[in-house]
Amino acid sequence: MSLGKRLWFRLTLPLVLIPVLTVLVVALMTETGVSGGFRQYLMRRDALLQSSWLDQLTAYYQQAGTWSGVASVFSSLDAVSTEDRGHGAMNGGGMGMGLGAAMGMRQPTILLADANGLIIYDQHHQHEDQWLDADERASALPVALADGSVVGYLTVTSAGSLSITPAEQDFLARLQQTMIIAALVASAIGIAVGLLISRRITVPLNKLTSAARSFATHDWNQRVTINDTTELGQVGQAFNEMADELQRAEVLRRNLMADIAHELRTPLSVMQANLSALLDGVYPLERSEIASLYDETRLLSRLVNDLRDLALAEAGKLPLAMQRVDTGAVLQSVVTKFTVAAEAQDVHVTLQLDPDLPALQADPERLEQILHNLLSNALRHTSTGSVTVTGSARLPAVYISVADSGEGIAADDLPRVFDRFYRGDRSRSRSSGGIGLGLAIVKAWVNAMNGQVGVESAAGQGARFWFTLPAAPEH
C-alpha cells in the first residue's frame, strides 16, 4: 500500500467511526434519557390536572396540622369529579371528561406523600407506606404552606405503574425514530465532509511525495503546484524553496568542479609543455627555465591551500588563534605595505581611523590576509584615483572598510562577488584578474571570526567592501 493510500485510510477510518459511534450514542440516550424524560413529563402533566386539589390539601393541613384523615378530602374531591364527569357526559364536552379523558382514558392512581416522600395515601391502596422514587418525586407537585415550607407531595400515576397509553407510546417511538434518522443524516454528512477533507490533505501530499522522490533521483526541475495558503500550501512552498536552494547548490558544485579543473589545468599544462621542451632539448636546462616551473608549482600550492582553508572555514574547523589585536596598528601596517605598489599605478591610499578605535578579538594573521585581499582587489580594479581604508567603532563591533574610486561592480555581478572563482570580467587573465578566491576567502574568514561582510557599489562609481568583527573585551 502506497504512502498516500495508507494516509488516506488512517484519516478516513476515524472520520467514519466517529459518526457511527455518534449514532449508537444517540440511540442509547434516546432509549434511556428521552424515554425516562417523557414519562416524567406525563407524570407531571397528570399531576397538573389535579393542581386544583392543592388548595384543598393545603387548607386541610393548615387546619389539621397533620395528614391523618386526609382520605376524607380525596373522597369528597372524588365525588365532585364523578359528578363533573356525569355532567360532562350529558353535555358532551368541557371539563366533564375529567382526568380519565385527559390522560387518554387511563385509570389514574393518585398518590400523596409526606414531606419525606413516604406515601401516606394511595387511591388504589397499592403503594401505601412506600417511598416515592427520584423520578416520581421530581415530577410531583409540592404541597406548600403560606410560609413556603413543603409538607407533602401530590402525584398522579397510571394504575399500578408508570406505563403510558398506545398513543403516547406511538409519539415516543416517532420521536426516537426522528432522532435516529437525524443522527444518521448528520453522520452521512460528516462522513462525506471527512472524505472530502482527507482527500484534500492526501492529494497534495501524494504530489509532494512524488516530487520529492523525483528530486532524489537528481531531477532538479521538480516543483509542486501551490493552490492554497493553508499549512499544506506552506509545506509545498517550503519544498519549492528547498528545491531552489539545492538546485542552486548543485549548479555551484558543478561550476566549482569545472573552475577547479580549469585553474589546475592551466599551470599543469604550462609545466607539462616546459618539461617536455626541456626533455626534447628545445629549451636548454637553465636556472631561468627551472625558476619558471617553480613559479607554477607555487601557484598550484597556493590554489590548493586556499581551497583547503575555504573548506575548513565553511565546515567550522578553521584553526584560529583568537586574541586581542590592536586594530589601528594592523591597519597601518597593511596600508604601508601597499603604499609603494599603489603609487606605482598612480593610486593614493589613505587611512582614516577613529580616535578611540577599540581593539579587535581576532586572529591577527587571518585579519592581515583579509585586508591584503581587499586592498589587492581594490588596486586591481582602480587604474588611477584613490583607495581609502577606514576603521571606526560600532560597538559591540569594529567596522572596517576598503573603498576605491575604480570601475565599480555591475548590479548583476554584485550578489556573486563573494562566490568562489567568480570574476566579473571573464576576459581577465589569472595574472591580472586573480583566480577568484580572494573575496571568497575574505567572507569565509570573517564569518569564522563571528563577523559580517558586505559590499556596496555601482558600475563606474567605485566599490566599498566592508566587514565587522567583535571588539575585544576590556581588561
Backbone hydrogen bonds, N-H to C=O, Kabsch-Sander energy under -0.5 kcal/mol:
donor,donor_aa,acceptor,acceptor_aa,energy
6,R,2,S,-2.5
7,L,3,L,-2.6
8,W,4,G,-2.5
9,F,5,K,-2.5
10,R,6,R,-2.4
11,L,7,L,-2.2
12,T,8,W,-2.6
13,L,9,F,-2.5
15,L,11,L,-1.1
16,V,12,T,-1.8
16,V,13,L,-0.5
17,L,13,L,-2.6
18,I,14,P,-2.4
20,V,16,V,-1.6
21,L,17,L,-2.9
22,T,18,I,-2.0
23,V,19,P,-2.2
24,L,20,V,-2.0
25,V,21,L,-2.5
26,V,22,T,-2.7
27,A,23,V,-2.6
28,L,24,L,-2.4
29,M,25,V,-2.9
30,T,26,V,-2.6
31,E,27,A,-2.1
32,T,28,L,-2.0
33,G,29,M,-1.4
34,V,29,M,-1.5
35,S,30,T,-1.2
36,G,32,T,-2.2
37,G,33,G,-2.7
38,F,34,V,-2.7
39,R,35,S,-2.2
40,Q,36,G,-2.2
41,Y,37,G,-2.1
42,L,38,F,-2.1
43,M,39,R,-2.4
44,R,40,Q,-2.6
45,R,41,Y,-2.6
46,D,42,L,-2.8
47,A,43,M,-2.3
48,L,44,R,-2.6
49,L,45,R,-1.4
50,Q,46,D,-0.6
50,Q,47,A,-1.1
51,S,48,L,-1.7
53,W,50,Q,-2.4
54,L,51,S,-1.3
56,Q,52,S,-0.6
57,L,53,W,-2.5
58,T,54,L,-3.2
59,A,55,D,-2.5
60,Y,56,Q,-2.2
61,Y,57,L,-2.4
62,Q,58,T,-2.3
63,Q,59,A,-1.7
64,A,60,Y,-3.2
65,G,61,Y,-2.7
70,V,67,W,-1.9
72,S,69,G,-1.4
73,V,70,V,-0.8
74,F,70,V,-1.5
75,S,71,A,-2.1
76,S,72,S,-2.1
77,L,73,V,-2.3
78,D,74,F,-2.6
79,A,75,S,-2.0
80,V,76,S,-1.8
81,S,77,L,-2.3
82,T,78,D,-2.5
83,E,79,A,-2.3
84,D,80,V,-2.5
85,R,81,S,-2.3
86,G,82,T,-2.1
87,H,83,E,-2.4
88,G,84,D,-2.6
89,A,85,R,-2.2
90,M,86,G,-1.9
91,N,87,H,-2.6
92,G,88,G,-1.7
93,G,88,G,-1.2
96,G,93,G,-0.9
97,M,94,G,-0.9
98,G,95,M,-2.0
101,A,97,M,-1.3
102,A,98,G,-1.8
103,M,99,L,-1.6
104,G,101,A,-1.8
105,M,100,G,-3.0
106,R,100,G,-0.7
109,T,157,T,-4.1
110,I,108,P,-0.5
111,L,109,T,-0.5
111,L,155,T,-3.2
112,L,121,Y,-2.3
113,A,153,Y,-2.7
114,D,118,L,-2.4
115,A,151,V,-0.8
117,G,114,D,-1.9
119,I,130,Q,-3.6
120,I,112,L,-3.0
121,Y,112,L,-1.7
123,Q,110,I,-2.0
125,H,122,D,-1.3
129,D,119,I,-2.3
130,Q,127,H,-1.6
132,L,117,G,-2.5
137,R,133,D,-2.6
138,A,134,A,-2.2
139,S,135,D,-1.7
140,A,136,E,-1.0
141,L,154,L,-3.1
143,V,152,G,-3.1
144,A,142,P,-0.8
145,L,149,S,-2.4
148,G,145,L,-1.6
151,V,143,V,-3.0
152,G,143,V,-1.0
153,Y,113,A,-2.6
154,L,141,L,-2.9
155,T,111,L,-2.5
157,T,109,T,-2.9
159,A,107,Q,-1.5
161,S,158,S,-0.9
169,Q,165,T,-2.8
170,D,166,P,-2.6
171,F,167,A,-2.1
172,L,168,E,-2.5
173,A,169,Q,-2.4
174,R,170,D,-2.3
175,L,171,F,-2.3
176,Q,172,L,-2.5
177,Q,173,A,-2.7
178,T,174,R,-2.6
179,M,175,L,-2.1
180,I,176,Q,-2.3
181,I,177,Q,-2.6
182,A,178,T,-2.6
183,A,179,M,-2.3
184,L,180,I,-2.5
185,V,181,I,-2.8
186,A,182,A,-2.6
187,S,183,A,-2.4
188,A,184,L,-2.7
189,I,185,V,-2.5
190,G,186,A,-2.6
191,I,187,S,-2.9
192,A,188,A,-2.4
193,V,189,I,-2.7
194,G,190,G,-2.6
195,L,191,I,-2.7
196,L,192,A,-2.2
197,I,193,V,-2.7
198,S,194,G,-2.8
199,R,195,L,-2.3
200,R,196,L,-2.3
201,I,197,I,-1.7
202,T,198,S,-2.9
203,V,199,R,-2.4
205,L,201,I,-1.4
206,N,202,T,-2.7
207,K,203,V,-2.1
208,L,204,P,-2.6
209,T,205,L,-2.7
210,S,206,N,-2.5
211,A,207,K,-2.6
212,A,208,L,-2.5
213,R,209,T,-2.4
214,S,210,S,-2.2
215,F,211,A,-2.5
216,A,212,A,-1.9
217,T,213,R,-0.8
217,T,214,S,-0.7
218,H,215,F,-1.7
219,D,214,S,-1.7
220,W,218,H,-1.4
222,Q,219,D,-1.6
227,N,225,T,-0.6
234,Q,230,T,-2.2
235,V,231,E,-2.2
236,G,232,L,-2.4
237,Q,233,G,-2.4
238,A,234,Q,-2.5
239,F,235,V,-2.4
240,N,236,G,-2.4
241,E,237,Q,-2.5
242,M,238,A,-2.5
243,A,239,F,-2.8
244,D,240,N,-2.5
245,E,241,E,-2.3
246,L,242,M,-2.7
247,Q,243,A,-2.7
248,R,244,D,-2.5
249,A,245,E,-2.7
250,E,246,L,-2.4
251,V,247,Q,-2.4
252,L,248,R,-2.6
253,R,249,A,-2.5
254,R,250,E,-2.6
255,N,251,V,-2.7
256,L,252,L,-2.8
257,M,253,R,-2.6
258,A,254,R,-2.4
259,D,255,N,-3.0
260,I,256,L,-3.1
261,A,257,M,-2.4
262,H,258,A,-2.4
263,E,259,D,-3.1
264,L,260,I,-2.4
265,R,261,A,-2.2
266,T,262,H,-1.7
268,L,264,L,-1.8
269,S,265,R,-2.7
270,V,266,T,-2.1
271,M,267,P,-2.7
272,Q,268,L,-2.8
273,A,269,S,-2.6
274,N,270,V,-2.6
275,L,271,M,-2.7
276,S,272,Q,-2.4
277,A,273,A,-2.3
278,L,274,N,-2.4
279,L,275,L,-2.6
280,D,276,S,-2.1
281,G,277,A,-0.5
281,G,278,L,-0.8
282,V,277,A,-2.0
283,Y,277,A,-1.0
286,E,284,P,-1.9
290,I,286,E,-1.9
291,A,287,R,-2.6
292,S,288,S,-1.7
293,L,289,E,-1.9
294,Y,290,I,-2.3
295,D,291,A,-2.2
296,E,292,S,-1.5
297,T,293,L,-1.8
298,R,294,Y,-2.2
299,L,295,D,-1.9
300,L,296,E,-2.2
301,S,297,T,-2.6
302,R,298,R,-2.6
303,L,299,L,-2.3
304,V,300,L,-2.5
305,N,301,S,-2.6
306,D,302,R,-2.6
307,L,303,L,-2.2
308,R,304,V,-2.3
309,D,305,N,-2.7
310,L,306,D,-2.5
311,A,307,L,-2.4
312,L,308,R,-2.3
313,A,309,D,-2.6
314,E,310,L,-2.6
315,A,311,A,-1.4
316,G,313,A,-1.2
317,K,312,L,-2.9
318,L,312,L,-0.8
322,M,320,L,-0.8
323,Q,362,A,-2.2
325,V,360,L,-2.9
327,T,325,V,-0.9
330,V,326,D,-2.0
331,L,327,T,-2.4
332,Q,328,G,-2.5
333,S,329,A,-2.2
334,V,330,V,-2.2
335,V,331,L,-2.4
336,T,332,Q,-2.1
337,K,333,S,-1.6
338,F,334,V,-1.2
339,T,335,V,-0.8
339,T,336,T,-0.7
340,V,336,T,-0.6
342,A,338,F,-2.3
343,E,339,T,-2.5
344,A,340,V,-1.7
345,Q,341,A,-0.7
345,Q,342,A,-1.0
346,D,343,E,-1.6
347,V,342,A,-2.4
348,H,385,G,-2.3
349,V,347,V,-0.5
350,T,387,V,-2.4
352,Q,389,V,-3.0
354,D,391,G,-1.8
357,L,354,D,-1.1
360,L,325,V,-2.6
361,Q,470,P,-2.3
362,A,323,Q,-2.2
362,A,360,L,-0.8
367,L,363,D,-2.6
368,E,364,P,-2.3
369,Q,365,E,-2.0
370,I,366,R,-2.4
371,L,367,L,-2.3
372,H,368,E,-2.6
373,N,369,Q,-2.6
374,L,370,I,-2.2
375,L,371,L,-2.6
376,S,372,H,-2.4
377,N,373,N,-2.3
378,A,374,L,-2.2
379,L,375,L,-2.5
380,R,376,S,-2.0
381,H,377,N,-1.3
382,T,379,L,-0.9
385,G,346,D,-1.6
387,V,348,H,-2.6
388,T,403,A,-3.1
389,V,350,T,-2.9
390,T,388,T,-0.5
390,T,401,S,-2.4
391,G,352,Q,-2.6
392,S,399,Y,-2.7
394,R,397,A,-2.3
397,A,394,R,-1.7
398,V,469,L,-2.6
399,Y,392,S,-2.9
400,I,467,F,-2.6
401,S,390,T,-2.0
402,V,465,F,-3.0
403,A,388,T,-2.8
404,D,463,A,-2.6
405,S,386,S,-1.5
407,E,381,H,-1.9
413,D,410,A,-0.6
414,L,410,A,-1.4
416,R,413,D,-1.6
417,V,414,L,-1.1
419,D,416,R,-1.9
421,F,436,G,-1.9
422,Y,419,D,-1.3
422,Y,436,G,-1.0
423,R,421,F,-0.5
426,R,424,G,-0.8
428,R,425,D,-1.6
433,G,429,S,-3.3
434,G,430,R,-1.3
441,I,437,L,-2.4
442,V,438,G,-1.8
443,K,439,L,-2.3
444,A,440,A,-2.2
445,W,441,I,-2.6
446,V,442,V,-2.4
447,N,443,K,-2.3
448,A,444,A,-1.9
449,M,445,W,-1.4
450,N,447,N,-1.7
451,G,446,V,-2.4
452,Q,468,T,-1.3
454,G,466,W,-2.5
456,E,464,R,-2.2
458,A,462,G,-1.2
460,G,407,E,-3.5
461,Q,458,A,-2.3
462,G,406,G,-0.9
463,A,404,D,-0.7
464,R,456,E,-2.7
465,F,402,V,-2.4
466,W,454,G,-2.3
467,F,400,I,-2.6
468,T,452,Q,-2.6
469,L,398,V,-1.6
471,A,396,P,-2.2
472,A,359,A,-2.5
